Amino acid sequence: MYARIHRDRGVDLRLSTSVSEWIADGDRVEAVALSDGTREEVDLVLVAVGIEPELALAGDLGLRMEAGGVAVDETLRADGGVYCAGDIAAHLHPVFGRHLRVEHWQVARKQGQAIGQAIVGGSSAYEELPWFWSDQYDVNLQYVGSAAGFDRTVWKGRPEWRAVLGLLPAGRARPGGAGGQRRQDDPGQPRADQPPGAGVARRAGRRGERPAGARPVHLEPR
């Protein structure tokens, strides 16, 4: 659906294609050779390569690593009185039953708050589901959960509304969902009157329980 939205606006998407060579004139890139054998002239190159977490201090402390970060338990504790949050924390999530490392400012903020509460009031399992949103032209993309593995996809809504939801459950306690809708500033279009992720419970059940996060977000027009 999102590929179609971008292509409808003139974006040339090349999927499963990589840059095999930068073709430069002096210090300026003029073209790129692609892995499919084509060459494209360019005016500007944007390189989006992500980040690598800085783990030197954690290594010096002898903390265990997992999933490209510092392994922390369900309460975000790495070892003894050491807690980790944000991009470096590979959190043993009590809902998904595996370590998740999420590079998103909202997760860092929420986990930091949870660690502060743990230090002053005692530790408890951090159960909030990760989520993010992004505006794609006039369509708002929302994603909640972690769908690293799934056994079925369920769509709810109509493509012409551009208000749909795909649920990606793998087992009963590993929910994930992606949804799209017209932005709320688009008059007359269906919308979900909630912040991202609000329609999927942030405190889903522990392993073995049926998670509230498996319920669909309601995206039908009201």
Secondary structure per residue as TSV (DSSP state, phi and psi in degrees):
chain	resnum	aa	ss	phi	psi
A	1	M	-	360.0	-43.8
A	2	Y	H	-72.3	-32.7
A	3	A	H	-61.6	-41.6
A	4	R	H	-64.8	-39.8
A	5	I	H	-59.5	-44.2
A	6	H	H	-71.2	-41.7
A	7	R	H	-66.0	-33.2
A	8	D	T	-62.3	-20.7
A	9	R	T	-105.3	18.2
A	10	G	T	88.7	8.6
A	11	V	-	-80.5	129.6
A	12	D	-	-93.5	99.4
A	13	L	-	-88.1	129.0
A	14	R	-	-115.0	99.0
A	15	L	T	-87.1	151.1
A	16	S	T	53.9	36.6
A	17	T	-	-131.2	137.4
A	18	S	-	-126.8	166.1
A	19	V	E	-83.8	123.5
A	20	S	E	-97.3	-21.6
A	21	E	E	-159.6	137.0
A	22	W	E	-92.3	127.0
A	23	I	E	-106.7	112.5
A	24	A	E	-119.8	155.9
A	25	D	E	-120.9	101.2
A	26	G	T	71.4	-125.2
A	27	D	T	-100.3	16.0
A	28	R	E	-120.5	129.3
A	29	V	E	-77.2	126.4
A	30	E	E	-107.2	-23.1
A	31	A	E	-159.7	164.7
A	32	V	E	-130.2	140.3
A	33	A	E	-98.1	129.8
A	34	L	E	-102.6	161.1
A	35	S	T	-66.9	-16.1
A	36	D	T	-88.0	6.8
A	37	G	S	92.1	-2.4
A	38	T	-	-91.3	161.4
A	39	R	E	-126.4	134.7
A	40	E	E	-126.0	128.3
A	41	E	E	-72.8	141.8
A	42	V	-	-133.3	149.4
A	43	D	S	-99.7	-28.4
A	44	L	-	-150.0	140.9
A	45	V	-	-118.3	126.6
A	46	L	-	-109.9	119.5
A	47	V	-	-104.9	112.6
A	48	A	-	-110.4	98.0
A	49	V	-	-112.5	-0.2
A	50	G	-	76.0	-160.3
A	51	I	-	-132.9	166.6
A	52	E	-	-122.0	131.0
A	53	P	-	-65.4	144.9
A	54	E	-	-85.4	108.1
A	55	L	-	-113.9	11.9
A	56	A	H	-61.1	-47.5
A	57	L	H	-62.8	-43.3
A	58	A	H	-61.0	-39.0
A	59	G	H	-65.0	-41.4
A	60	D	H	-62.3	-30.8
A	61	L	T	-82.6	-5.0
A	62	G	T	74.7	24.8
A	63	L	-	-76.6	146.5
A	64	R	-	-74.4	140.8
A	65	M	E	-104.1	150.2
A	66	E	E	-159.4	138.9
A	67	A	T	53.1	36.5
A	68	G	T	78.4	12.6
A	69	G	E	-147.8	-164.5
A	70	V	E	-87.7	125.0
A	71	A	E	-70.2	122.9
A	72	V	E	-124.5	154.7
A	73	D	-	-82.2	-168.4
A	74	E	T	-63.4	-23.2
A	75	T	T	-95.8	7.6
A	76	L	S	74.6	17.1
A	77	R	E	-89.7	130.7
A	78	A	E	-89.5	-43.4
A	79	D	E	-172.5	129.7
A	80	G	T	54.5	-117.6
A	81	G	T	-98.9	20.4
A	82	V	E	-103.2	122.6
A	83	Y	E	-115.5	154.0
A	84	C	-	-134.7	143.9
A	85	A	-	-140.0	161.3
A	86	G	G	82.8	-148.7
A	87	D	G	-59.5	-30.0
A	88	I	G	-87.0	-12.1
A	89	A	E	-87.2	118.7
A	90	A	E	-95.8	93.6
A	91	H	E	-85.4	127.6
A	92	L	E	-76.0	92.6
A	93	H	E	-73.9	126.8
A	94	P	T	-66.8	-20.8
A	95	V	T	-82.5	-45.0
A	96	F	T	-89.2	-18.0
A	97	G	T	70.2	24.7
A	98	R	E	-152.7	167.1
A	99	H	E	-77.6	128.8
A	100	L	E	-117.2	131.5
A	101	R	-	-120.1	113.1
A	102	V	-	-115.0	124.2
A	103	E	-	-95.7	83.5
A	104	H	-	-153.4	136.0
A	105	W	H	-61.0	-33.9
A	106	Q	H	-65.0	-40.4
A	107	V	H	-63.9	-43.6
A	108	A	H	-60.1	-42.4
A	109	R	H	-66.2	-46.5
A	110	K	H	-66.4	-41.6
A	111	Q	H	-67.1	-37.4
A	112	G	H	-61.1	-41.2
A	113	Q	H	-62.5	-41.7
A	114	A	H	-64.5	-38.5
A	115	I	H	-66.3	-41.9
A	116	G	H	-58.7	-43.5
A	117	Q	H	-65.2	-37.0
A	118	A	H	-65.5	-39.7
A	119	I	H	-66.8	-39.8
A	120	V	H	-92.6	-23.3
A	121	G	H	-129.3	5.0
A	122	G	-	100.9	145.4
A	123	S	-	-78.0	148.1
A	124	S	-	-146.7	158.5
A	125	A	-	-63.8	133.9
A	126	Y	-	-88.3	112.9
A	127	E	-	-113.7	-0.4
A	128	E	-	-62.9	136.9
A	129	L	-	-80.6	138.0
A	130	P	-	-68.6	146.0
A	131	W	E	-152.5	161.7
A	132	F	E	-153.9	166.4
A	133	W	E	-140.0	159.3
A	134	S	E	-155.2	134.6
A	135	D	E	-84.2	122.0
A	136	Q	E	-111.3	92.1
A	137	Y	T	59.3	-118.3
A	138	D	T	-97.7	12.6
A	139	V	E	-114.2	132.9
A	140	N	E	-100.0	117.5
A	141	L	E	-89.3	132.4
A	142	Q	E	-130.5	138.8
A	143	Y	E	-137.1	137.4
A	144	V	E	-140.6	142.1
A	145	G	E	98.5	-155.5
A	146	S	-	-151.2	110.8
A	147	A	-	-107.7	48.8
A	148	A	S	-61.9	-29.5
A	149	G	S	-138.9	138.6
A	150	F	-	-150.3	154.7
A	151	D	S	-114.7	-5.4
A	152	R	-	-163.2	158.5
A	153	T	-	-124.2	130.9
A	154	V	E	-120.0	123.2
A	155	W	E	-102.8	135.7
A	156	K	E	-130.5	125.5
A	157	G	E	119.8	-173.5
A	158	R	E	-127.1	133.7
A	159	P	G	-56.5	-36.0
A	160	E	G	-67.3	-23.8
A	161	W	G	-74.2	-23.2
A	162	R	T	52.9	41.3
A	163	A	E	-134.2	93.1
A	164	V	E	-137.1	165.0
A	165	L	E	-140.5	131.7
A	166	G	E	-113.7	119.3
A	167	L	E	-98.1	137.4
A	168	L	-	-125.4	68.1
A	169	P	-	-81.8	137.6
A	170	A	S	-122.5	97.6
A	171	G	S	83.6	-175.1
A	172	R	S	-88.9	-15.0
A	173	A	S	-126.7	29.6
A	174	R	-	-133.7	66.4
A	175	P	-	-76.4	149.7
A	176	G	E	-149.9	149.1
A	177	G	E	-153.5	145.0
A	178	A	E	-130.2	135.6
A	179	G	E	-138.2	157.4
A	180	G	E	-138.3	147.7
A	181	Q	E	-155.8	158.6
A	182	R	E	-60.8	142.6
A	183	R	-	-60.8	152.7
A	184	Q	T	-71.0	-13.9
A	185	D	T	-91.4	12.3
A	186	D	S	-98.9	99.8
A	187	P	T	-59.1	141.5
A	188	G	T	80.9	-0.3
A	189	Q	S	-100.3	151.3
A	190	P	-	-62.8	146.9
A	191	R	-	-151.2	160.6
A	192	A	-	-103.9	116.6
A	193	D	-	-80.9	55.8
A	194	Q	S	-147.9	154.6
A	195	P	-	-69.4	164.8
A	196	P	T	-54.6	133.1
A	197	G	T	83.9	-8.2
A	198	A	T	-67.3	-29.1
A	199	G	T	-77.0	-10.6
A	200	V	S	-114.9	122.8
A	201	A	-	-54.5	132.3
A	202	R	S	-79.7	-18.3
A	203	R	S	-111.2	80.3
A	204	A	-	-76.5	166.8
A	205	G	-	-67.6	161.7
A	206	R	-	-71.2	171.1
A	207	R	T	-54.1	136.3
A	208	G	T	94.6	-15.9
A	209	E	S	-102.4	159.5
A	210	R	-	-80.5	116.9
A	211	P	-	-74.9	140.3
A	212	A	G	-62.4	-26.0
A	213	G	G	-66.0	-9.2
A	214	A	G	-84.2	-6.1
A	215	R	S	-76.2	143.9
A	216	P	-	-66.2	146.9
A	217	V	-	-77.0	136.8
A	218	H	-	-85.2	110.2
A	219	L	-	-116.8	8.8
A	220	E	S	-70.9	152.2
A	221	P	-	-66.3	143.0
A	222	R	-	-96.3	360.0
